[in-house]
Amino acid sequence: MLVLPAELTQRQANACLAMLLQGLRAKTQGEVVADASALAHFDSSALAVLLACRRESLAAGKTFAVKGLPSKLRQLAGLYGVDSLIAEAA
């Protein structure tokens, strides 16, 4: 499972994405789950990071889902029209 930090803004986005992609590439399973439950302070960069992880997962033939997506981030995804791209993990 990929774990997002408590804070994910433009300032942390590149480093966070690099860390998550490294973890994603190390996974051999067909399903990648990102745990966003720790996210407390974020901006639209958090969506960009999640979408980049999704894109990398799909390119590797894996599925991608998010666990514990904060409701405000879900609303932001809806505002940008990408909420259908971020599936909730079961």
HUCOR-V328704 format. One record per run of one state. SS is the DSSP state (2 for helix, 1 for strand, 0 for the rest). FROM is the first residue (numbers start at 0). LEN is the number of residues. If there is no record, write none. Layout:
ss=SS from=FROM len=LEN
ss=SS from=FROM len=LEN
This chain:
ss=0 from=0 len=1
ss=1 from=1 len=2
ss=0 from=3 len=3
ss=1 from=6 len=2
ss=0 from=8 len=1
ss=2 from=9 len=17
ss=0 from=26 len=4
ss=1 from=30 len=5
ss=0 from=35 len=5
ss=1 from=40 len=2
ss=0 from=42 len=1
ss=2 from=43 len=16
ss=0 from=59 len=3
ss=1 from=62 len=5
ss=0 from=67 len=3
ss=2 from=70 len=10
ss=0 from=80 len=2
ss=2 from=82 len=3
ss=0 from=85 len=2
ss=1 from=87 len=1
ss=0 from=88 len=2
